[in-house]
Amino acid sequence: MKILIVIDQYDGANNGTTISARRFVENLRKRGNEVRVISTGKEEEGKYTVKKIRLAPIVNWIVTSQGMEFAKADAEKLREAIKWADVVHFYMPFFLSIKGMKIAKKMNKPMTAAFHVQPENITYTIGLGKQEKINDTIYTIFKDKFFNEFRHIHCPSNFIANELKAHNYTAKLHVISNGIEPDWVYMKKEKPKEFKDKIVLTMVGRLSGEKRQDVLIEAVKQTKYADKIQLIFAGKGPKKRAYEKLGEQLMNKPIFEFCTKEQLKDLLAYTDLYIHTSDAEIEAISCIEAIATGLVPIIAKSNKSATSQFALDERSTFEAGNSKELAEKIEYWLDNKEERMKMEKQYADNAEKYRIEKSMEQVEEMFREEIQEKTNNK
């Protein structure tokens, strides 16, 4: 197949959607497909490059701190790219994709979409994350302006598929994990000298409101291991300064650093427990990668997050926002090392079902289904 990926930002690896898109492109190509991308960034083979939208300074800071940028809807390049493709797959419901969807419709091209932008990703950033009416309004805008123009939508989790059903999205919803690559496997390494006598707790993700890293900082303060715990937050985002200030209350100040893939693999290999505190999350590939390396997770149980699906039992979940319960779960797993080591193997085994090869098979099947339906309706 000749597949066109439409996404606002493709360069870099500083947000989950971009990382997912790059993995999809690489793995779809490995399976013999021709794949091109239309996005912002540098010129490269197999890519149609468009300009990014220049935003007002404060808006630009908010957007870029989340590792994002918006692409201009270049109609000429969109027409050129869409004309080439057998099927067009849209990642985000913004200017580039909306224009591209309209062009694809006029050209009668097969097209599919993915749901990667949760309304809470937007509202938490501006302090309105728990305002259900606003979140519902964004779901409706996304639906009416974009998603209800498609017959097929890729949903990375059952959770987000159910959210779309609840908000009256009409497309067929394909629940397909974004998938983890083959090199995320059980691995253990000795801790670096500076952490030799420390208990390392790690969380991976943007430092933004909905991720709730503050809950983990508060939980550590309440544990009997507070003097030994070293928190490491792998990510960047607009809440970094606030979390650094909050972390000054701990005996060991948290470390905040954005990691490359190899750095992250090394970090997880000497981590003792993986913590995921997010209130809102469509899937959280970072959590699957952590359990695949052999880490027991403790995951926030939220009605706006899919991530607790990865917990094998209630010892690995806590009520979202409840730092006291999180502290208790941390103490339980640190008190019971033998049980933790046993469960590390079980978690690593369970992660096998999320391998990207399986995801690619399912995505290709979605594309073929759309192409066939478009052919039948001509």
VOLO-385718 format. One line per 5 residues: number of its first residue (from 0); their letters; for each residue x, z, y negated of C-alpha. Coordinates in nm, 4 decimals. Layout:
NUM> A> X/Z/Y | ...
***
This chain:
0> MKILI> 0.0000/0.0000/0.0000 | 0.0945/-0.0516/-0.3616 | 0.0146/0.2848/-0.5223 | 0.0230/0.3628/-0.8942 | 0.0563/0.7274/-0.9995
5> VIDQY> -0.0727/0.8062/-1.3492 | 0.0584/1.1360/-1.4871 | 0.1437/1.2663/-1.8348 | 0.4817/1.4121/-1.7415 | 0.6939/1.2983/-1.4495
10> DGANN> 1.0500/1.3818/-1.5560 | 1.1971/1.7240/-1.4865 | 1.0722/1.9889/-1.2475 | 0.9407/2.2590/-1.4778 | 0.5739/2.2715/-1.3784
15> GTTIS> 0.3908/2.2630/-1.0480 | 0.1969/1.9419/-1.1097 | 0.5078/1.7411/-1.1942 | 0.6927/1.8826/-0.8936 | 0.3978/1.7917/-0.6702
20> ARRFV> 0.3804/1.4384/-0.8111 | 0.7516/1.3771/-0.7563 | 0.7234/1.4974/-0.3959 | 0.4230/1.2756/-0.3350 | 0.6023/0.9689/-0.4734
25> ENLRK> 0.9172/1.0345/-0.2702 | 0.7304/1.0958/0.0534 | 0.4817/0.8104/0.0111 | 0.7800/0.5775/-0.0351 | 0.9459/0.7169/0.2783
30> RGNEV> 0.6321/0.6153/0.4674 | 0.6741/0.2517/0.3610 | 0.4465/0.2392/0.0574 | 0.5419/0.0798/-0.2737 | 0.4878/0.3446/-0.5399
35> RVIST> 0.5162/0.3129/-0.9164 | 0.4540/0.5693/-1.1878 | 0.3274/0.5464/-1.5437 | 0.4327/0.8443/-1.7534 | 0.6417/0.9705/-2.0445
40> GKEEE> 1.0176/1.0235/-2.0236 | 1.3163/0.8095/-1.9464 | 1.3144/0.4506/-1.8281 | 1.3777/0.4071/-1.4571 | 1.3063/0.1665/-1.1745
45> GKYTV> 0.9479/0.1824/-1.0528 | 0.8243/0.3486/-1.3708 | 0.6240/0.2296/-1.6697 | 0.7310/0.4499/-1.9599 | 0.4937/0.5435/-2.2417
50> KKIRL> 0.5499/0.7571/-2.5496 | 0.4484/1.1212/-2.5676 | 0.1953/1.2473/-2.8202 | 0.3461/1.4383/-3.1117 | 0.1549/1.7613/-3.1642
55> APIVN> 0.1375/2.0166/-3.4440 | 0.4283/2.2666/-3.4137 | 0.2282/2.5648/-3.2819 | 0.0327/2.3494/-3.0351 | 0.3538/2.1773/-2.9273
60> WIVTS> 0.5165/2.5163/-2.8607 | 0.2245/2.6284/-2.6430 | 0.2201/2.3032/-2.4453 | 0.5970/2.2694/-2.3979 | 0.6338/2.6375/-2.3066
65> QGMEF> 0.4079/2.5610/-2.0107 | 0.6467/2.2819/-1.9117 | 0.4065/2.0081/-2.0207 | 0.3581/1.7203/-2.2634 | 0.0782/1.4694/-2.3244
70> AKADA> 0.1204/1.0928/-2.2906 | -0.0095/0.8290/-2.5294 | -0.2719/0.5990/-2.3825 | -0.0755/0.2721/-2.3990 | -0.3421/0.0188/-2.3010
75> EKLRE> -0.1001/-0.2732/-2.2600 | 0.1280/-0.0883/-2.0186 | -0.1697/0.0586/-1.8341 | -0.3154/-0.2878/-1.7785 | 0.0196/-0.4190/-1.6544
80> AIKWA> 0.0640/-0.1265/-1.4143 | -0.2940/-0.1222/-1.2871 | -0.2951/-0.4988/-1.2286 | 0.0016/-0.4540/-0.9895 | -0.1549/-0.1751/-0.7813
85> DVVHF> -0.3747/-0.1723/-0.4718 | -0.4968/0.1747/-0.5678 | -0.4529/0.3918/-0.8777 | -0.4224/0.7703/-0.8449 | -0.4738/0.9858/-1.1563
90> YMPFF> -0.3258/1.3346/-1.1854 | -0.4619/1.4796/-1.5116 | -0.7863/1.4372/-1.7096 | -0.6256/1.3619/-2.0455 | -0.5758/1.0641/-2.2778
95> LSIKG> -0.3541/0.8466/-2.0566 | -0.5704/0.8957/-1.7488 | -0.9040/0.8556/-1.9286 | -0.7910/0.5239/-2.0767 | -0.6398/0.4191/-1.7450
100> MKIAK> -0.9607/0.5043/-1.5586 | -1.1645/0.2843/-1.7960 | -0.9200/-0.0052/-1.7534 | -0.9187/0.0344/-1.3742 | -1.2996/0.0234/-1.3741
105> KMNKP> -1.3038/-0.2961/-1.5808 | -1.0489/-0.4518/-1.3463 | -1.2524/-0.3332/-1.0463 | -0.9497/-0.1561/-0.8987 | -0.9716/0.1145/-0.6313
110> MTAAF> -0.8999/0.4491/-0.7966 | -0.8815/0.8162/-0.7003 | -0.8129/1.1388/-0.8901 | -0.6562/1.4787/-0.8245 | -0.7738/1.8117/-0.9634
115> HVQPE> -0.4607/1.9958/-1.0767 | -0.5660/2.1395/-1.4153 | -0.7723/2.4560/-1.3746 | -0.9656/2.5457/-1.6953 | -0.8138/2.8933/-1.6755
120> NITYT> -0.4677/2.7360/-1.7215 | -0.5888/2.6472/-2.0705 | -0.8026/2.9483/-2.1612 | -0.5580/3.2185/-2.0489 | -0.2955/3.0620/-2.2741
125> IGLGK> -0.5165/3.1214/-2.5795 | -0.6403/3.4638/-2.4700 | -0.9838/3.3512/-2.3462 | -0.9212/3.3368/-1.9729 | -1.2073/3.5642/-1.8718
130> QEKIN> -1.4675/3.3870/-2.0879 | -1.6732/3.2250/-1.8122 | -1.8886/3.0173/-2.0478 | -1.5800/2.8554/-2.1980 | -1.4286/2.7863/-1.8555
135> DTIYT> -1.7605/2.6399/-1.7387 | -1.7724/2.4190/-2.0479 | -1.4250/2.2823/-1.9716 | -1.5278/2.2085/-1.6117 | -1.8267/2.0169/-1.7514
140> IFKDK> -1.6165/1.8223/-2.0026 | -1.3673/1.7264/-1.7313 | -1.6557/1.6188/-1.5065 | -1.8498/1.4151/-1.7632 | -1.5517/1.2514/-1.9334
145> FFNEF> -1.3467/1.1782/-1.6239 | -1.3995/1.3062/-1.2706 | -1.7538/1.1842/-1.2064 | -1.6255/0.8291/-1.2475 | -1.4495/0.8624/-0.9100
150> RHIHC> -1.5706/0.8451/-0.5498 | -1.2751/1.0503/-0.4192 | -1.0961/1.3580/-0.5579 | -0.7916/1.5294/-0.4056 | -0.8350/1.9089/-0.4110
155> PSNFI> -0.5254/2.1130/-0.3140 | -0.7386/2.3994/-0.1728 | -1.0850/2.4872/-0.0451 | -1.1133/2.7228/-0.3390 | -1.0939/2.4494/-0.6030
160> ANELK> -1.3175/2.2189/-0.3968 | -1.5819/2.4919/-0.3988 | -1.5394/2.5338/-0.7747 | -1.6023/2.1628/-0.8245 | -1.9106/2.1740/-0.6005
165> AHNYT> -2.0415/2.4717/-0.7987 | -1.9984/2.2695/-1.1196 | -2.1848/1.9675/-0.9781 | -1.8972/1.7247/-0.9298 | -2.0332/1.4272/-0.7355
170> AKLHV> -1.7227/1.2762/-0.5680 | -1.6171/1.3236/-0.2081 | -1.3688/1.6135/-0.2175 | -1.0578/1.5816/0.0004 | -0.8977/1.9222/0.0615
175> ISNGI> -0.5284/1.8423/0.1081 | -0.2420/2.0837/0.0462 | 0.0255/1.9654/-0.1949 | 0.2550/2.0411/0.0976 | 0.6032/2.1852/0.1456
180> EPDWV> 0.9079/1.9848/0.2403 | 1.0941/2.0119/0.5747 | 1.3898/2.2061/0.4338 | 1.1768/2.5116/0.3499 | 1.2476/2.7032/0.6707
185> YMKKE> 1.3196/3.0591/0.7822 | 1.6464/3.1660/0.6213 | 1.8215/3.4933/0.5452 | 2.1355/3.5593/0.3400 | 2.3263/3.8638/0.2289
190> KPKEF> 2.2492/3.9833/-0.1200 | 2.4983/3.9159/-0.3988 | 2.7215/4.2106/-0.4881 | 2.5162/4.3017/-0.7935 | 2.2040/4.3441/-0.5774
195> KDKIV> 2.3704/4.4937/-0.2691 | 2.2060/4.8353/-0.3146 | 1.8857/4.7021/-0.4702 | 1.5453/4.6108/-0.3318 | 1.4746/4.2595/-0.4563
200> LTMVG> 1.1143/4.1637/-0.5317 | 1.0594/3.8046/-0.6428 | 0.7741/3.6105/-0.8000 | 0.7869/3.2382/-0.8727 | 0.5736/3.0794/-1.1430
205> RLSGE> 0.5201/3.0113/-1.5113 | 0.5426/3.3123/-1.7420 | 0.1896/3.2616/-1.8700 | -0.1218/3.4734/-1.9109 | -0.3044/3.3801/-1.5908
210> KRQDV> -0.0004/3.4522/-1.3712 | -0.0138/3.8242/-1.4629 | 0.3527/3.9165/-1.4127 | 0.2697/4.2261/-1.6188 | 0.0794/4.3678/-1.3198
215> LIEAV> 0.3948/4.3597/-1.1075 | 0.6020/4.5285/-1.3780 | 0.3409/4.8043/-1.4059 | 0.3252/4.8415/-1.0268 | 0.7010/4.8913/-0.9931
220> KQTKY> 0.6844/5.1734/-1.2481 | 0.4427/5.3532/-1.0139 | 0.6378/5.3213/-0.6884 | 0.8716/5.5775/-0.5394 | 1.1284/5.2967/-0.5160
225> ADKIQ> 1.1309/5.2283/-0.8918 | 1.4975/5.3243/-0.9270 | 1.6030/5.0786/-0.6545 | 1.3786/4.7770/-0.7232 | 1.5170/4.4699/-0.8963
230> LIFAG> 1.2441/4.2316/-1.0116 | 1.3291/3.8629/-1.0383 | 1.0835/3.6259/-1.2049 | 1.1717/3.2624/-1.1318 | 1.0083/3.0635/-1.4075
235> KGPKK> 0.9693/3.0189/-1.7791 | 0.6792/3.0195/-2.0206 | 0.5216/3.1592/-2.3393 | 0.4974/3.5197/-2.2138 | 0.8705/3.5626/-2.1522
240> RAYEK> 0.9432/3.7783/-2.4567 | 0.6392/3.9991/-2.3959 | 0.7382/4.0520/-2.0332 | 1.0990/4.1219/-2.1254 | 0.9785/4.3933/-2.3623
245> LGEQL> 0.7469/4.5393/-2.0995 | 1.0284/4.5302/-1.8447 | 1.2499/4.7476/-2.0651 | 1.0482/5.0438/-1.9333 | 1.1934/4.9924/-1.5836
250> MNKPI> 1.5190/5.1478/-1.4653 | 1.6420/4.8030/-1.3636 | 1.5425/4.5443/-1.6214 | 1.3695/4.2408/-1.4691 | 1.5606/3.9137/-1.4518
255> FEFCT> 1.3887/3.6023/-1.5859 | 1.5393/3.2680/-1.4907 | 1.4231/2.9183/-1.4159 | 1.5700/2.8082/-1.0823 | 1.6564/2.4721/-0.9350
260> KEQLK> 1.5298/2.4132/-0.5827 | 1.8624/2.5137/-0.4268 | 1.8906/2.8242/-0.6456 | 1.5381/2.9212/-0.5480 | 1.6118/2.8806/-0.1774
265> DLLAY> 1.9144/3.1093/-0.2139 | 1.7102/3.3648/-0.4089 | 1.4298/3.3766/-0.1530 | 1.6830/3.4070/0.1300 | 1.7949/3.7496/0.0035
270> TDLYI> 1.4587/3.8662/-0.1383 | 1.2920/4.1629/0.0346 | 0.9282/4.0954/-0.0605 | 0.7485/3.8091/-0.2329 | 0.4795/3.9081/-0.4851
275> HTSDA> 0.2130/3.6791/-0.6331 | -0.0031/3.8405/-0.9024 | -0.1855/3.5397/-1.0481 | -0.5506/3.5736/-1.1549 | -0.6033/3.1960/-1.1486
280> EIEAI> -0.4339/2.9464/-0.9158 | -0.5388/2.6197/-0.7510 | -0.2934/2.6522/-0.4613 | 0.0532/2.8019/-0.5414 | 0.3006/2.5953/-0.3429
285> SCIEA> 0.5676/2.8474/-0.4468 | 0.3956/3.1088/-0.2317 | 0.3910/2.8791/0.0733 | 0.7595/2.8022/0.0219 | 0.8329/3.1755/0.0094
290> IATGL> 0.6499/3.2540/0.3328 | 0.8091/2.9502/0.5009 | 1.1512/3.1040/0.4327 | 1.0401/3.4209/0.6110 | 0.9046/3.6475/0.3383
295> VPIIA> 0.6066/3.8771/0.3661 | 0.3913/3.8209/0.0567 | 0.1651/4.0532/-0.1403 | -0.0959/3.8396/-0.3141 | -0.3595/3.9105/-0.5781
300> KSNKS> -0.7119/3.8656/-0.4442 | -0.9017/3.6935/-0.7252 | -1.2206/3.4877/-0.7275 | -1.0355/3.2368/-0.9469 | -0.7352/3.1917/-0.7184
305> ATSQF> -0.6743/3.0212/-0.3845 | -0.3473/3.1962/-0.3068 | -0.4806/3.4903/-0.1042 | -0.5697/3.2359/0.1683 | -0.2050/3.2596/0.2753
310> ALDER> -0.2274/3.6329/0.3574 | -0.2489/3.7039/0.7309 | -0.4180/4.0416/0.6796 | -0.5246/4.2879/0.4097 | -0.1798/4.4506/0.3988
315> STFEA> -0.0688/4.1431/0.2059 | -0.3454/4.1405/-0.0564 | -0.4457/4.3611/-0.3470 | -0.7274/4.3556/-0.6009 | -0.6226/4.1252/-0.8854
320> GNSKE> -0.5038/4.3241/-1.1854 | -0.4829/4.6522/-0.9916 | -0.1229/4.7681/-1.0335 | -0.1871/5.0945/-0.8463 | -0.3008/4.9147/-0.5318
325> LAEKI> -0.0102/4.6708/-0.5615 | 0.2310/4.9658/-0.5840 | 0.0809/5.1109/-0.2649 | 0.1198/4.7799/-0.0796 | 0.4818/4.7480/-0.1956
330> EYWLD> 0.5559/5.0982/-0.0684 | 0.3864/5.0259/0.2650 | 0.6019/4.7212/0.3381 | 0.9215/4.8889/0.2195 | 0.8438/5.1966/0.4301
335> NKEER> 0.7834/4.9847/0.7415 | 1.0865/4.7601/0.7743 | 1.0445/4.6834/1.1456 | 0.6847/4.5730/1.0949 | 0.7910/4.3668/0.7950
340> MKMEK> 1.0586/4.1883/0.9970 | 0.8057/4.1101/1.2694 | 0.5578/3.9708/1.0176 | 0.8254/3.7633/0.8443 | 0.8450/3.5477/1.1578
345> QYADN> 0.4670/3.5181/1.1765 | 0.4429/3.4115/0.8147 | 0.7156/3.1503/0.8605 | 0.5350/3.0122/1.1650 | 0.2035/3.0041/0.9786
350> AEKYR> 0.3554/2.7970/0.6969 | 0.4073/2.5067/0.9383 | 0.0481/2.3910/0.8853 | 0.1305/2.3104/0.5210 | 0.4064/2.0554/0.5843
355> IEKSM> 0.4038/1.7615/0.3423 | 0.4070/1.4997/0.6182 | 0.0568/1.6062/0.7180 | -0.0516/1.5958/0.3537 | 0.0802/1.2407/0.3161
360> EQVEE> -0.1242/1.1236/0.6154 | -0.4388/1.2699/0.4584 | -0.3691/1.1254/0.1127 | -0.3072/0.7798/0.2577 | -0.6358/0.8049/0.4446
365> MFREE> -0.8138/0.8909/0.1151 | -0.6545/0.5845/-0.0489 | -0.7565/0.3580/0.2410 | -1.1109/0.4905/0.2290 | -1.1383/0.4142/-0.1439
370> IQEKT> -0.9892/0.0654/-0.0992 | -1.2323/-0.0109/0.1823 | -1.5325/0.1114/-0.0144 | -1.4284/-0.0895/-0.3191 | -1.3872/-0.4009/-0.0998
375> NNK> -1.7291/-0.3503/0.0589 | -1.8987/-0.3098/-0.2813 | -1.7505/-0.6226/-0.4414
***
